Amino acid sequence: MAENKVLSQLTNEELNKKKKQSIGVMISFGIVMFIAIVVLVYLSFKTKKYALSGIAASLFCVFIPIYVNNIQINQELKSRQSKKD
């Protein structure tokens, strides 16, 4: 099993690869999340069970760790570029 390295221990190529993977995960999860929200809101109004719209709103909490990881990768890449200059 591969070790999880800290971002500061990764090479620039590995960081760029992680950045591309992170963006891909964000886009694909965003599409799935959007579809789930639309379906849940539609079902909540059709069945008059408005608690389903609360579930749709809580899906954004699952997206936060993916977004934070992307921000950390970008910060590490920027800090390396500033060290070069």
C-alpha positions, 0 to 999 in steps of 0.5 A: 500500500502506498504511503500518503505523503504530505504535500510538501514532500511531493515533487512538482510533477506529483503536485500537478498530477494531484491538482488535475485529479482534484479538479476532475473529482470536483467536476465529477462530484459537482455534476453528480451532486447537482443531479442529486439536488435537482431530484431531491428538490423535485421529490420533496415538492412532489411528495410534500415531504420537505425534509428531502430538501434539507438532505439536498442542502447538506450535500454541500458539506461533503464537497468541502473537504475536496475543495479544501484539498484543492486549495492546499495543493494550489497554495503549495504550488504557489509557495514553490513558485515564489521560492523560485523567484 
